[in-house]
Amino acid sequence: MLRYAAIFFVIALVAAVFGFGGIAAGAAGIAKILFFIFLVVFVVTLVLGLFRRT
C-alpha cells in the first residue's frame, strides 16, 4: 500500500511539473488517502502484535 502511495505521489509531481493541476491534485489526494490507510493498518498490526506476545 505504501508503494502505491509513493507511485501516486510521483504521478502528482510529474503532472504538476507539466502543468496538469487537476490531475496533480487528484493524484496527490489519492496518495494522501493511501498513506493514511497504510498508517492505520500499520498501527493496528503493531498493537495486535504487542497483545499477542502477552
Secondary structure, DSSP 4 states (H G I P E B T S, - for coil): -HHHHHHHHHHHHHHHHTT-HHHHHHHHHHHHHHHHHHHHHHHHHHHHHHHHH-
